[in-house]
């Protein structure tokens, strides 16, 4: 298992357990990477997986501005959190 898979799974669990609520803005990438002890590249790969699964939405800002990352509201059929 790759480091980004572990990070992705950790964030999935935190969403499932309610640490990150739907509509909530997640911490900045650099903060999340530091908390999880991984590089920003590893974190970004994990976030790409979560975004593809429909669990988060990244809102890109202008040049030099940090992205904003939001937890999406999972649907009843959402198997991504199972």
Secondary structure, 3 states (H helix, E strand, C coil): CCHHHHHHHHHHHHHHCCCCCCCCECCCHHHHHHHHCCCHHHHHHHHHHHHHCCCEEEECCCCCCCCEEEECCCCCCCCCCC
